[in-house]
């Protein structure tokens, strides 16, 4: 029975140009990638931290892996806001006038 299956697989691969892989075992000469336990732990910790940020829950972080504090965004002063508003109003008034 096994010989018949193998012969049919060979014929099928010959017809299809080796598009199908043999079903018995892994391909010879190909090694399986193995990840170290430390690498798995790092990836797991990073994934858990990402999900904690998404969910909004605090995850205790190690002191060495603590990210640098975020730089606060610069806030616009009232005077700068007023200048910008006046400038934009002038630009839009000019565009409206050009359309007419």
VENCORTA-V613233 format. One record per pair of residues at least 4 apart in sequence whose ideal C-beta (glycine too) atoms are under 6 Angstrom apart, sorted by the first residue. I is the first residue (numbers start at 1). J is the second residue. D is the distance in whole Angstrom. If there is no record, write none. Layout:
BEGIN
i | j | d
I | J | D
I | J | D
END
This chain:
BEGIN
i | j | d
9 | 22 | 6
12 | 20 | 6
13 | 18 | 5
13 | 20 | 6
35 | 39 | 5
35 | 40 | 5
49 | 59 | 5
51 | 55 | 6
52 | 57 | 5
52 | 59 | 4
61 | 65 | 6
61 | 66 | 5
76 | 80 | 5
76 | 81 | 5
END
